[in-house]
């Protein structure tokens, strides 16, 4: 059984990889920017981007479980567009890729990564 992890090079991702490997699981790590962190572990590393549905479908092929941990973290409202693209549209792409690829289980790690005030129309004044 193959388990795929988006955001594999982040703090939560790398610790999840170690936990899965200690249980004898086969892990496929999605690397978008930083391959060094996961490259030293006994995992299959694939290039994929949560903003690219086709790359996700290829990465999820043959996987039974996907853990979606990828996110863009910012405290700046000026970064809202990037946060929305990765955290909202990227999550939609992950869900769709799971459906298309026959993934049986999807686990997500939700966190507050960008100010929500812009999305709600609140300016803080």
N, CA, C and O atoms as a GROMACS GRO file, in nm:
protein
  500
    1UNK      N    1   0.085  -0.118   0.000
    1UNK     CA    2   0.000   0.000   0.000
    1UNK      C    3   0.090   0.125   0.000
    1UNK      O    4   0.179   0.139   0.083
    2UNK      N    5   0.064   0.213  -0.095
    2UNK     CA    6   0.141   0.337  -0.104
    2UNK      C    7   0.065   0.451  -0.040
    2UNK      O    8  -0.055   0.468  -0.062
    3UNK      N    9   0.136   0.528   0.039
    3UNK     CA   10   0.081   0.649   0.102
    3UNK      C   11   0.153   0.768   0.042
    3UNK      O   12   0.276   0.773   0.038
    4UNK      N   13   0.075   0.866  -0.005
    4UNK     CA   14   0.132   0.987  -0.065
    4UNK      C   15   0.116   1.102   0.034
    4UNK      O   16   0.014   1.114   0.102
    5UNK      N   17   0.219   1.187   0.040
    5UNK     CA   18   0.215   1.302   0.129
    5UNK      C   19   0.247   1.428   0.050
    5UNK      O   20   0.354   1.440  -0.009
    6UNK      N   21   0.152   1.522   0.049
    6UNK     CA   22   0.180   1.656  -0.004
    6UNK      C   23   0.237   1.737   0.112
    6UNK      O   24   0.204   1.711   0.227
    7UNK      N   25   0.322   1.833   0.082
    7UNK     CA   26   0.384   1.909   0.190
    7UNK      C   27   0.481   1.824   0.269
    7UNK      O   28   0.502   1.846   0.388
    8UNK      N   29   0.541   1.727   0.202
    8UNK     CA   30   0.626   1.629   0.269
    8UNK      C   31   0.750   1.690   0.332
    8UNK      O   32   0.802   1.635   0.430
    9UNK      N   33   0.799   1.800   0.280
    9UNK     CA   34   0.923   1.858   0.333
    9UNK      C   35   0.900   1.953   0.450
    9UNK      O   36   0.996   2.005   0.507
   10UNK      N   37   0.775   1.975   0.486
   10UNK     CA   38   0.745   2.060   0.601
   10UNK      C   39   0.760   1.985   0.733
   10UNK      O   40   0.785   1.864   0.734
   11UNK      N   41   0.746   2.056   0.843
   11UNK     CA   42   0.764   1.998   0.977
   11UNK      C   43   0.671   1.879   1.001
   11UNK      O   44   0.716   1.772   1.042
   12UNK      N   45   0.543   1.897   0.976
   12UNK     CA   46   0.447   1.788   0.998
   12UNK      C   47   0.472   1.676   0.898
   12UNK      O   48   0.469   1.558   0.935
   13UNK      N   49   0.497   1.711   0.773
   13UNK     CA   50   0.519   1.612   0.669
   13UNK      C   51   0.637   1.521   0.696
   13UNK      O   52   0.625   1.399   0.685
   14UNK      N   53   0.749   1.577   0.733
   14UNK     CA   54   0.869   1.496   0.754
   14UNK      C   55   0.852   1.404   0.875
   14UNK      O   56   0.902   1.291   0.876
   15UNK      N   57   0.782   1.451   0.976
   15UNK     CA   58   0.756   1.366   1.093
   15UNK      C   59   0.655   1.256   1.062
   15UNK      O   60   0.666   1.145   1.114
   16UNK      N   61   0.558   1.286   0.977
   16UNK     CA   62   0.464   1.183   0.934
   16UNK      C   63   0.536   1.076   0.852
   16UNK      O   64   0.512   0.957   0.869
   17UNK      N   65   0.624   1.119   0.763
   17UNK     CA   66   0.702   1.023   0.684
   17UNK      C   67   0.779   0.929   0.776
   17UNK      O   68   0.775   0.807   0.759
   18UNK      N   69   0.848   0.984   0.874
   18UNK     CA   70   0.926   0.901   0.967
   18UNK      C   71   0.836   0.801   1.040
   18UNK      O   72   0.874   0.685   1.058
   19UNK      N   73   0.719   0.846   1.084
   19UNK     CA   74   0.626   0.757   1.154
   19UNK      C   75   0.577   0.645   1.062
   19UNK      O   76   0.570   0.529   1.103
   20UNK      N   77   0.543   0.679   0.939
   20UNK     CA   78   0.496   0.578   0.844
   20UNK      C   79   0.606   0.478   0.810
   20UNK      O   80   0.581   0.357   0.804
   21UNK      N   81   0.728   0.527   0.788
   21UNK     CA   82   0.839   0.438   0.757
   21UNK      C   83   0.868   0.343   0.873
   21UNK      O   84   0.901   0.227   0.852
   22UNK      N   85   0.855   0.393   0.996
   22UNK     CA   86   0.881   0.308   1.113
   22UNK      C   87   0.778   0.195   1.123
   22UNK      O   88   0.802   0.094   1.190
   23UNK      N   89   0.664   0.212   1.056
   23UNK     CA   90   0.560   0.108   1.054
   23UNK      C   91   0.566   0.024   0.926
   23UNK      O   92   0.478  -0.057   0.899
   24UNK      N   93   0.673   0.045   0.849
   24UNK     CA   94   0.693  -0.035   0.729
   24UNK      C   95   0.610   0.007   0.609
   24UNK      O   96   0.596  -0.071   0.514
   25UNK      N   97   0.556   0.125   0.609
   25UNK     CA   98   0.474   0.173   0.498
   25UNK      C   99   0.559   0.223   0.383
   25UNK      O  100   0.669   0.275   0.404
   26UNK      N  101   0.509   0.208   0.262
   26UNK     CA  102   0.572   0.263   0.142
   26UNK      C  103   0.521   0.407   0.126
   26UNK      O  104   0.400   0.430   0.123
   27UNK      N  105   0.613   0.502   0.116
   27UNK     CA  106   0.576   0.643   0.113
   27UNK      C  107   0.622   0.708  -0.017
   27UNK      O  108   0.735   0.689  -0.061
   28UNK      N  109   0.533   0.786  -0.076
   28UNK     CA  110   0.566   0.868  -0.192
   28UNK      C  111   0.552   1.014  -0.147
   28UNK      O  112   0.444   1.058  -0.106
   29UNK      N  113   0.660   1.088  -0.155
   29UNK     CA  114   0.663   1.227  -0.107
   29UNK      C  115   0.658   1.322  -0.226
   29UNK      O  116   0.737   1.311  -0.320
   30UNK      N  117   0.565   1.416  -0.221
   30UNK     CA  118   0.558   1.518  -0.325
   30UNK      C  119   0.656   1.629  -0.292
   30UNK      O  120   0.652   1.687  -0.184
   31UNK      N  121   0.742   1.657  -0.386
   31UNK     CA  122   0.840   1.763  -0.368
   31UNK      C  123   0.812   1.872  -0.469
   31UNK      O  124   0.815   1.848  -0.590
   32UNK      N  125   0.784   1.990  -0.420
   32UNK     CA  126   0.759   2.102  -0.509
   32UNK      C  127   0.881   2.193  -0.513
   32UNK      O  128   0.922   2.238  -0.620
   33UNK      N  129   0.937   2.220  -0.397
   33UNK     CA  130   1.052   2.311  -0.390
   33UNK      C  131   1.172   2.244  -0.326
   33UNK      O  132   1.279   2.237  -0.386
   34UNK      N  133   1.156   2.194  -0.204
   34UNK     CA  134   1.268   2.144  -0.125
   34UNK      C  135   1.274   1.991  -0.126
   34UNK      O  136   1.196   1.926  -0.057
   35UNK      N  137   1.365   1.934  -0.204
   35UNK     CA  138   1.381   1.789  -0.212
   35UNK      C  139   1.482   1.737  -0.111
   35UNK      O  140   1.481   1.618  -0.078
   36UNK      N  141   1.570   1.824  -0.061
   36UNK     CA  142   1.679   1.780   0.027
   36UNK      C  143   1.629   1.709   0.152
   36UNK      O  144   1.683   1.606   0.191
   37UNK      N  145   1.527   1.762   0.213
   37UNK     CA  146   1.478   1.709   0.340
   37UNK      C  147   1.428   1.566   0.324
   37UNK      O  148   1.459   1.480   0.407
   38UNK      N  149   1.353   1.539   0.219
   38UNK     CA  150   1.297   1.405   0.201
   38UNK      C  151   1.390   1.312   0.125
   38UNK      O  152   1.376   1.190   0.132
   39UNK      N  153   1.485   1.368   0.052
   39UNK     CA  154   1.575   1.288  -0.030
   39UNK      C  155   1.663   1.192   0.047
   39UNK      O  156   1.709   1.092  -0.009
   40UNK      N  157   1.688   1.220   0.174
   40UNK     CA  158   1.773   1.132   0.254
   40UNK      C  159   1.695   1.016   0.316
   40UNK      O  160   1.755   0.928   0.378
   41UNK      N  161   1.564   1.015   0.300
   41UNK     CA  162   1.482   0.909   0.358
   41UNK      C  163   1.448   0.804   0.251
   41UNK      O  164   1.461   0.831   0.131
   42UNK      N  165   1.406   0.689   0.294
   42UNK     CA  166   1.371   0.580   0.203
   42UNK      C  167   1.229   0.598   0.151
   42UNK      O  168   1.138   0.523   0.186
   43UNK      N  169   1.212   0.700   0.065
   43UNK     CA  170   1.082   0.731   0.007
   43UNK      C  171   1.098   0.751  -0.143
   43UNK      O  172   1.207   0.778  -0.193
   44UNK      N  173   0.987   0.737  -0.213
   44UNK     CA  174   0.982   0.771  -0.355
   44UNK      C  175   0.949   0.921  -0.361
   44UNK      O  176   0.846   0.964  -0.309
   45UNK      N  177   1.035   0.998  -0.424
   45UNK     CA  178   1.013   1.143  -0.435
   45UNK      C  179   0.965   1.174  -0.576
   45UNK      O  180   1.029   1.135  -0.674
   46UNK      N  181   0.852   1.244  -0.586
   46UNK     CA  182   0.798   1.282  -0.717
   46UNK      C  183   0.777   1.432  -0.722
   46UNK      O  184   0.747   1.496  -0.622
   47UNK      N  185   0.794   1.486  -0.841
   47UNK     CA  186   0.766   1.629  -0.862
   47UNK      C  187   0.618   1.647  -0.887
   47UNK      O  188   0.560   1.583  -0.974
   48UNK      N  189   0.558   1.734  -0.810
   48UNK     CA  190   0.416   1.764  -0.828
   48UNK      C  191   0.388   1.898  -0.762
   48UNK      O  192   0.465   1.946  -0.680
   49UNK      N  193   0.276   1.957  -0.801
   49UNK     CA  194   0.237   2.089  -0.752
   49UNK      C  195   0.087   2.085  -0.727
   49UNK      O  196   0.011   2.046  -0.815
   50UNK      N  197   0.043   2.126  -0.609
   50UNK     CA  198  -0.100   2.122  -0.579
   50UNK      C  199  -0.181   2.212  -0.670
   50UNK      O  200  -0.303   2.197  -0.679
   51UNK      N  201  -0.117   2.304  -0.737
   51UNK     CA  202  -0.187   2.393  -0.831
   51UNK      C  203  -0.197   2.331  -0.971
   51UNK      O  204  -0.255   2.392  -1.061
   52UNK      N  205  -0.142   2.212  -0.989
   52UNK     CA  206  -0.140   2.144  -1.119
   52UNK      C  207  -0.210   2.009  -1.104
   52UNK      O  208  -0.150   1.912  -1.057
   53UNK      N  209  -0.336   2.003  -1.142
   53UNK     CA  210  -0.417   1.883  -1.125
   53UNK      C  211  -0.356   1.761  -1.194
   53UNK      O  212  -0.355   1.652  -1.137
   54UNK      N  213  -0.306   1.778  -1.314
   54UNK     CA  214  -0.248   1.665  -1.387
   54UNK      C  215  -0.128   1.606  -1.314
   54UNK      O  216  -0.112   1.484  -1.309
   55UNK      N  217  -0.042   1.693  -1.257
   55UNK     CA  218   0.074   1.641  -1.183
   55UNK      C  219   0.029   1.564  -1.059
   55UNK      O  220   0.093   1.466  -1.021
   56UNK      N  221  -0.079   1.608  -0.996
   56UNK     CA  222  -0.131   1.536  -0.880
   56UNK      C  223  -0.187   1.400  -0.919
   56UNK      O  224  -0.165   1.300  -0.850
   57UNK      N  225  -0.260   1.396  -1.029
   57UNK     CA  226  -0.315   1.268  -1.075
   57UNK      C  227  -0.204   1.167  -1.101
   57UNK      O  228  -0.216   1.050  -1.065
   58UNK      N  229  -0.096   1.212  -1.163
   58UNK     CA  230   0.019   1.123  -1.187
   58UNK      C  231   0.081   1.079  -1.053
   58UNK      O  232   0.114   0.961  -1.036
   59UNK      N  233   0.096   1.172  -0.961
   59UNK     CA  234   0.159   1.142  -0.832
   59UNK      C  235   0.074   1.048  -0.747
   59UNK      O  236   0.129   0.968  -0.670
   60UNK      N  237  -0.058   1.055  -0.760
   60UNK     CA  238  -0.148   0.975  -0.677
   60UNK      C  239  -0.176   0.838  -0.738
   60UNK      O  240  -0.241   0.754  -0.674
   61UNK      N  241  -0.130   0.813  -0.859
   61UNK     CA  242  -0.158   0.687  -0.926
   61UNK      C  243  -0.110   0.569  -0.842
   61UNK      O  244   0.007   0.563  -0.802
   62UNK      N  245  -0.200   0.476  -0.815
   62UNK     CA  246  -0.166   0.356  -0.738
   62UNK      C  247  -0.162   0.375  -0.587
   62UNK      O  248  -0.133   0.280  -0.514
   63UNK      N  249  -0.193   0.495  -0.540
   63UNK     CA  250  -0.192   0.521  -0.395
   63UNK      C  251  -0.325   0.483  -0.333
   63UNK      O  252  -0.431   0.496  -0.395
   64UNK      N  253  -0.318   0.436  -0.210
   64UNK     CA  254  -0.441   0.406  -0.136
   64UNK      C  255  -0.478   0.522  -0.042
   64UNK      O  256  -0.596   0.549  -0.019
   65UNK      N  257  -0.376   0.588   0.012
   65UNK     CA  258  -0.398   0.696   0.108
   65UNK      C  259  -0.319   0.819   0.064
   65UNK      O  260  -0.205   0.808   0.019
   66UNK      N  261  -0.380   0.937   0.079
   66UNK     CA  262  -0.311   1.064   0.058
   66UNK      C  263  -0.329   1.148   0.183
   66UNK      O  264  -0.440   1.164   0.233
   67UNK      N  265  -0.218   1.201   0.232
   67UNK     CA  266  -0.222   1.300   0.340
   67UNK      C  267  -0.188   1.434   0.276
   67UNK      O  268  -0.078   1.453   0.223
   68UNK      N  269  -0.282   1.526   0.282
   68UNK     CA  270  -0.262   1.658   0.221
   68UNK      C  271  -0.217   1.756   0.329
   68UNK      O  272  -0.296   1.799   0.414
   69UNK      N  273  -0.088   1.791   0.325
   69UNK     CA  274  -0.029   1.881   0.425
   69UNK      C  275   0.026   2.009   0.363
   69UNK      O  276   0.065   2.100   0.436
   70UNK      N  277   0.030   2.017   0.231
   70UNK     CA  278   0.089   2.133   0.163
   70UNK      C  279   0.008   2.259   0.192
   70UNK      O  280  -0.115   2.256   0.193
   71UNK      N  281   0.079   2.369   0.215
   71UNK     CA  282   0.013   2.497   0.243
   71UNK      C  283   0.112   2.611   0.223
   71UNK      O  284   0.233   2.593   0.224
   72UNK      N  285   0.055   2.728   0.204
   72UNK     CA  286   0.136   2.850   0.201
   72UNK      C  287   0.100   2.929   0.326
   72UNK      O  288  -0.017   2.958   0.352
   73UNK      N  289   0.200   2.964   0.403
   73UNK     CA  290   0.178   3.034   0.530
   73UNK      C  291   0.220   3.179   0.516
   73UNK      O  292   0.330   3.209   0.470
   74UNK      N  293   0.131   3.270   0.558
   74UNK     CA  294   0.160   3.412   0.552
   74UNK      C  295   0.074   3.487   0.653
   74UNK      O  296  -0.039   3.446   0.681
   75UNK      N  297   0.127   3.593   0.705
   75UNK     CA  298   0.050   3.681   0.793
   75UNK      C  299   0.014   3.811   0.724
   75UNK      O  300  -0.044   3.901   0.785
   76UNK      N  301   0.046   3.821   0.598
   76UNK     CA  302   0.025   3.944   0.523
   76UNK      C  303  -0.098   3.934   0.433
   76UNK      O  304  -0.113   3.838   0.358
   77UNK      N  305  -0.186   4.033   0.441
   77UNK     CA  306  -0.301   4.037   0.351
   77UNK      C  307  -0.257   4.054   0.207
   77UNK      O  308  -0.330   4.017   0.116
   78UNK      N  309  -0.139   4.110   0.185
   78UNK     CA  310  -0.087   4.126   0.050
   78UNK      C  311  -0.057   3.993  -0.017
   78UNK      O  312  -0.038   3.987  -0.138
   79UNK      N  313  -0.052   3.887   0.061
   79UNK     CA  314  -0.021   3.754   0.010
   79UNK      C  315  -0.146   3.667  -0.006
   79UNK      O  316  -0.137   3.547  -0.030
   80UNK      N  317  -0.263   3.730   0.008
   80UNK     CA  318  -0.388   3.654   0.006
   80UNK      C  319  -0.406   3.575  -0.123
   80UNK      O  320  -0.452   3.461  -0.119
   81UNK      N  321  -0.371   3.633  -0.237
   81UNK     CA  322  -0.390   3.564  -0.365
   81UNK      C  323  -0.312   3.433  -0.368
   81UNK      O  324  -0.365   3.330  -0.411
   82UNK      N  325  -0.188   3.437  -0.324
   82UNK     CA  326  -0.104   3.316  -0.322
   82UNK      C  327  -0.158   3.215  -0.222
   82UNK      O  328  -0.162   3.095  -0.250
   83UNK      N  329  -0.200   3.262  -0.105
   83UNK     CA  330  -0.258   3.172  -0.004
   83UNK      C  331  -0.383   3.104  -0.060
   83UNK      O  332  -0.400   2.983  -0.044
   84UNK      N  333  -0.468   3.180  -0.123
   84UNK     CA  334  -0.591   3.126  -0.180
   84UNK      C  335  -0.560   3.023  -0.288
   84UNK      O  336  -0.622   2.917  -0.294
   85UNK      N  337  -0.466   3.056  -0.373
   85UNK     CA  338  -0.430   2.965  -0.483
   85UNK      C  339  -0.383   2.831  -0.429
   85UNK      O  340  -0.427   2.726  -0.477
   86UNK      N  341  -0.294   2.832  -0.332
   86UNK     CA  342  -0.237   2.708  -0.281
   86UNK      C  343  -0.329   2.639  -0.181
   86UNK      O  344  -0.353   2.518  -0.191
   87UNK      N  345  -0.380   2.714  -0.085
   87UNK     CA  346  -0.455   2.653   0.025
   87UNK      C  347  -0.599   2.617  -0.010
   87UNK      O  348  -0.653   2.521   0.044
   88UNK      N  349  -0.661   2.693  -0.097
   88UNK     CA  350  -0.800   2.665  -0.134
   88UNK      C  351  -0.807   2.589  -0.265
   88UNK      O  352  -0.858   2.477  -0.270
   89UNK      N  353  -0.755   2.648  -0.372
   89UNK     CA  354  -0.759   2.581  -0.502
   89UNK      C  355  -0.673   2.454  -0.501
   89UNK      O  356  -0.711   2.353  -0.560
   90UNK      N  357  -0.559   2.460  -0.433
   90UNK     CA  358  -0.475   2.341  -0.423
   90UNK      C  359  -0.546   2.226  -0.354
   90UNK      O  360  -0.532   2.111  -0.396
   91UNK      N  361  -0.621   2.256  -0.249
   91UNK     CA  362  -0.696   2.151  -0.178
   91UNK      C  363  -0.805   2.095  -0.269
   91UNK      O  364  -0.828   1.974  -0.270
   92UNK      N  365  -0.871   2.181  -0.345
   92UNK     CA  366  -0.971   2.132  -0.441
   92UNK      C  367  -0.907   2.038  -0.542
   92UNK      O  368  -0.965   1.936  -0.578
   93UNK      N  369  -0.787   2.074  -0.588
   93UNK     CA  370  -0.716   1.988  -0.684
   93UNK      C  371  -0.680   1.854  -0.621
   93UNK      O  372  -0.690   1.750  -0.687
   94UNK      N  373  -0.637   1.856  -0.497
   94UNK     CA  374  -0.602   1.730  -0.429
   94UNK      C  375  -0.725   1.640  -0.420
   94UNK      O  376  -0.716   1.520  -0.447
   95UNK      N  377  -0.838   1.696  -0.383
   95UNK     CA  378  -0.962   1.617  -0.372
   95UNK      C  379  -0.999   1.558  -0.508
   95UNK      O  380  -1.031   1.440  -0.519
   96UNK      N  381  -0.994   1.640  -0.612
   96UNK     CA  382  -1.028   1.593  -0.746
   96UNK      C  383  -0.931   1.486  -0.793
   96UNK      O  384  -0.973   1.386  -0.851
   97UNK      N  385  -0.802   1.505  -0.769
   97UNK     CA  386  -0.702   1.406  -0.810
   97UNK      C  387  -0.723   1.273  -0.736
   97UNK      O  388  -0.705   1.166  -0.794
   98UNK      N  389  -0.762   1.280  -0.610
   98UNK     CA  390  -0.792   1.158  -0.535
   98UNK      C  391  -0.909   1.083  -0.600
   98UNK      O  392  -0.903   0.962  -0.617
   99UNK      N  393  -1.012   1.156  -0.637
   99UNK     CA  394  -1.128   1.094  -0.703
   99UNK      C  395  -1.087   1.029  -0.834
   99UNK      O  396  -1.123   0.914  -0.862
  100UNK      N  397  -1.013   1.103  -0.916
  100UNK     CA  398  -0.973   1.053  -1.048
  100UNK      C  399  -0.876   0.935  -1.038
  100UNK      O  400  -0.875   0.848  -1.126
  101UNK      N  401  -0.797   0.931  -0.933
  101UNK     CA  402  -0.692   0.829  -0.921
  101UNK      C  403  -0.736   0.708  -0.838
  101UNK      O  404  -0.659   0.613  -0.824
  102UNK      N  405  -0.856   0.712  -0.785
  102UNK     CA  406  -0.906   0.599  -0.708
  102UNK      C  407  -0.847   0.587  -0.568
  102UNK      O  408  -0.845   0.478  -0.511
  103UNK      N  409  -0.801   0.698  -0.512
  103UNK     CA  410  -0.749   0.698  -0.375
  103UNK      C  411  -0.864   0.669  -0.280
  103UNK      O  412  -0.971   0.729  -0.291
  104UNK      N  413  -0.842   0.577  -0.186
  104UNK     CA  414  -0.950   0.535  -0.096
  104UNK      C  415  -0.967   0.625   0.025
  104UNK      O  416  -1.078   0.641   0.076
  105UNK      N  417  -0.856   0.686   0.073
  105UNK     CA  418  -0.864   0.768   0.194
  105UNK      C  419  -0.781   0.895   0.176
  105UNK      O  420  -0.671   0.892   0.121
  106UNK      N  421  -0.836   1.006   0.223
  106UNK     CA  422  -0.768   1.135   0.219
  106UNK      C  423  -0.767   1.193   0.359
  106UNK      O  424  -0.872   1.209   0.422
  107UNK      N  425  -0.648   1.226   0.408
  107UNK     CA  426  -0.634   1.291   0.537
  107UNK      C  427  -0.581   1.432   0.513
  107UNK      O  428  -0.492   1.453   0.431
  108UNK      N  429  -0.635   1.529   0.584
  108UNK     CA  430  -0.588   1.666   0.568
  108UNK      C  431  -0.548   1.723   0.704
  108UNK      O  432  -0.593   1.677   0.809
  109UNK      N  433  -0.463   1.821   0.697
  109UNK     CA  434  -0.418   1.892   0.816
  109UNK      C  435  -0.456   2.038   0.794
  109UNK      O  436  -0.391   2.109   0.717
  110UNK      N  437  -0.558   2.081   0.860
  110UNK     CA  438  -0.606   2.218   0.842
  110UNK      C  439  -0.544   2.310   0.946
  110UNK      O  440  -0.533   2.275   1.063
  111UNK      N  441  -0.505   2.427   0.900
  111UNK     CA  442  -0.446   2.526   0.989
  111UNK      C  443  -0.475   2.663   0.935
  111UNK      O  444  -0.508   2.679   0.817
  112UNK      N  445  -0.461   2.762   1.019
  112UNK     CA  446  -0.484   2.900   0.977
  112UNK      C  447  -0.353   2.953   0.923
  112UNK      O  448  -0.261   2.985   0.998
  113UNK      N  449  -0.346   2.962   0.792
  113UNK     CA  450  -0.220   2.998   0.729
  113UNK      C  451  -0.220   3.138   0.671
  113UNK      O  452  -0.114   3.190   0.636
  114UNK      N  453  -0.336   3.198   0.660
  114UNK     CA  454  -0.346   3.332   0.600
  114UNK      C  455  -0.458   3.406   0.671
  114UNK      O  456  -0.554   3.345   0.717
  115UNK      N  457  -0.446   3.536   0.681
  115UNK     CA  458  -0.554   3.613   0.743
  115UNK      C  459  -0.685   3.594   0.665
  115UNK      O  460  -0.686   3.603   0.542
  116UNK      N  461  -0.791   3.568   0.735
  116UNK     CA  462  -0.920   3.546   0.670
  116UNK      C  463  -0.996   3.677   0.649
  116UNK      O  464  -1.098   3.679   0.580
  117UNK      N  465  -0.947   3.785   0.706
  117UNK     CA  466  -1.024   3.908   0.701
  117UNK      C  467  -1.050   3.956   0.559
  117UNK      O  468  -1.158   4.010   0.532
  118UNK      N  469  -0.957   3.940   0.469
  118UNK     CA  470  -0.976   3.983   0.331
  118UNK      C  471  -1.088   3.905   0.264
  118UNK      O  472  -1.167   3.962   0.189
  119UNK      N  473  -1.094   3.777   0.292
  119UNK     CA  474  -1.197   3.693   0.232
  119UNK      C  475  -1.334   3.728   0.286
  119UNK      O  476  -1.435   3.711   0.216
  120UNK      N  477  -1.341   3.776   0.407
  120UNK     CA  478  -1.468   3.810   0.469
  120UNK      C  479  -1.506   3.957   0.449
  120UNK      O  480  -1.615   3.999   0.489
  121UNK      N  481  -1.419   4.033   0.388
  121UNK     CA  482  -1.447   4.174   0.365
  121UNK      C  483  -1.414   4.264   0.482
  121UNK      O  484  -1.443   4.383   0.475
  122UNK      N  485  -1.357   4.212   0.587
  122UNK     CA  486  -1.322   4.290   0.706
  122UNK      C  487  -1.182   4.350   0.688
  122UNK      O  488  -1.088   4.278   0.654
  123UNK      N  489  -1.169   4.476   0.710
  123UNK     CA  490  -1.040   4.542   0.690
  123UNK      C  491  -0.967   4.571   0.818
  123UNK      O  492  -0.854   4.620   0.815
  124UNK      N  493  -1.027   4.543   0.932
  124UNK     CA  494  -0.962   4.568   1.061
  124UNK      C  495  -0.982   4.710   1.110
  124UNK      O  496  -0.922   4.749   1.210
  125UNK      N  497  -1.064   4.786   1.045
  125UNK     CA  498  -1.088   4.925   1.086
  125UNK      C  499  -1.220   4.940   1.154
  125UNK      O  500  -1.256   5.050   1.196
   0.00000   0.00000   0.00000
